[in-house]
Amino acid sequence: MKGMYKTQYEGKEILCLDISGSTSKDKEKIEEHVNLAKEAVKQYPPKSALMITNVTNTGFDSAVSSMIKEYAQHNTPYVKASALVGISGLQKVILTAVKKITGRDYYLADAMEEALEWLVKQ
């Protein structure tokens, strides 16, 4: 888990939330990073932020799922495009709920590089 950070890719700023490899035992750390990302995205004008969320090999329980749903809903007014890395299994079910709540679509990538390439074209 790298946490929340910003990166530059092909001249564009991308906000990243990387909670990869986390488990439900890391709930407090995940919440800390999610809160940092929520504060960071509020600095962007409406519909301008490019975002990646990396959940590769992350274990979700109901508390983490709720946290991620609320995070996505909070970010919606600020996000131009969003990519998710490492979505699999139960996470796909959670993503369906997130899409309904936010009304947003997400690009699903297998790796960070793929997500970055897609985002800079948006």
C-alpha positions as CSV (number, residue, x, y, z in Angstrom):
1,M,0.0,0.0,0.0
2,K,1.5,3.3,-1.1
3,G,-1.3,5.4,0.1
4,M,-2.4,8.7,-1.4
5,Y,-0.1,10.6,-3.8
6,K,-0.1,12.7,-6.9
7,T,1.9,11.9,-10.0
8,Q,2.7,13.5,-13.3
9,Y,2.3,11.5,-16.4
10,E,2.7,13.0,-19.9
11,G,2.2,16.5,-18.5
12,K,-1.0,15.7,-16.6
13,E,-1.5,15.5,-12.8
14,I,-3.1,12.3,-11.6
15,L,-4.4,11.7,-8.1
16,C,-3.7,8.2,-6.9
17,L,-5.1,6.2,-4.1
18,D,-3.1,3.0,-3.8
19,I,-4.4,0.6,-1.2
20,S,-3.0,-2.5,-2.9
21,G,-2.2,-5.5,-0.8
22,S,-4.3,-4.2,2.1
23,T,-6.5,-6.4,4.3
24,S,-9.4,-5.6,6.6
25,K,-6.8,-5.4,9.4
26,D,-5.4,-2.3,7.6
27,K,-8.8,-0.5,7.9
28,E,-7.5,2.5,9.9
29,K,-4.6,3.0,7.5
30,I,-7.0,2.7,4.5
31,E,-9.3,5.2,6.1
32,E,-6.4,7.6,6.6
33,H,-5.4,7.4,3.0
34,V,-9.0,7.7,1.8
35,N,-9.5,10.9,3.9
36,L,-6.3,12.4,2.5
37,A,-7.5,11.7,-1.1
38,K,-10.9,13.2,-0.4
39,E,-9.2,16.4,0.8
40,A,-6.9,16.4,-2.2
41,V,-9.6,16.0,-4.8
42,K,-11.6,18.9,-3.3
43,Q,-8.8,21.2,-4.5
44,Y,-9.7,20.5,-8.2
45,P,-12.3,22.4,-10.2
46,P,-15.5,20.4,-10.9
47,K,-15.1,17.6,-13.4
48,S,-11.4,18.1,-13.8
49,A,-9.5,15.5,-11.7
50,L,-7.9,12.4,-13.2
51,M,-7.9,9.6,-10.6
52,I,-6.5,6.1,-10.2
53,T,-7.5,3.8,-7.4
54,N,-5.3,0.7,-7.1
55,V,-7.0,-2.2,-5.2
56,T,-4.8,-5.0,-6.4
57,N,-4.8,-7.9,-3.9
58,T,-6.8,-5.9,-1.4
59,G,-9.2,-7.7,0.9
60,F,-12.6,-5.9,1.4
61,D,-14.9,-6.4,4.3
62,S,-18.2,-4.5,4.7
63,A,-16.5,-1.5,6.5
64,V,-13.9,-1.1,3.8
65,S,-16.6,-1.5,1.1
66,S,-18.7,1.2,2.7
67,M,-15.6,3.4,2.9
68,I,-14.8,3.0,-0.8
69,K,-18.4,3.6,-1.8
70,E,-18.6,6.9,0.2
71,Y,-15.2,7.9,-1.2
72,A,-16.3,7.4,-4.8
73,Q,-19.6,9.3,-4.1
74,H,-17.7,12.2,-2.5
75,N,-15.3,12.5,-5.4
76,T,-17.9,12.4,-8.2
77,P,-18.3,16.2,-8.6
78,Y,-14.6,16.7,-9.1
79,V,-13.7,13.8,-11.3
80,K,-13.2,14.0,-15.1
81,A,-12.1,10.4,-15.5
82,S,-11.3,7.5,-13.1
83,A,-9.4,4.2,-13.6
84,L,-9.4,1.3,-11.2
85,V,-6.5,-1.2,-11.1
86,G,-6.7,-4.7,-9.9
87,I,-10.5,-5.2,-9.6
88,S,-11.4,-8.9,-9.2
89,G,-13.9,-11.2,-7.6
90,L,-16.1,-9.6,-4.9
91,Q,-14.7,-6.2,-5.8
92,K,-16.6,-6.4,-9.1
93,V,-19.9,-6.7,-7.1
94,I,-18.9,-3.7,-5.0
95,L,-18.0,-1.8,-8.2
96,T,-21.5,-2.4,-9.5
97,A,-23.0,-0.7,-6.4
98,V,-20.5,2.1,-6.6
99,K,-21.5,2.8,-10.3
100,K,-25.2,2.9,-9.3
101,I,-24.5,5.3,-6.4
102,T,-22.2,7.7,-8.4
103,G,-23.6,7.4,-11.9
104,R,-19.9,7.2,-13.1
105,D,-18.2,4.7,-15.2
106,Y,-14.7,3.5,-14.5
107,Y,-11.9,2.2,-16.7
108,L,-10.7,-1.2,-15.4
109,A,-7.0,-1.7,-15.8
110,D,-4.7,-4.6,-15.0
111,A,-1.7,-2.4,-14.2
112,M,-0.9,1.2,-13.2
113,E,0.8,1.9,-16.6
114,E,-2.3,0.9,-18.5
115,A,-4.5,3.1,-16.2
116,L,-2.1,6.1,-16.7
117,E,-2.1,5.6,-20.5
118,W,-5.9,5.6,-20.6
119,L,-6.3,8.6,-18.2
120,V,-4.0,11.0,-20.2
121,K,-6.2,10.4,-23.3
122,Q,-9.3,11.6,-21.5
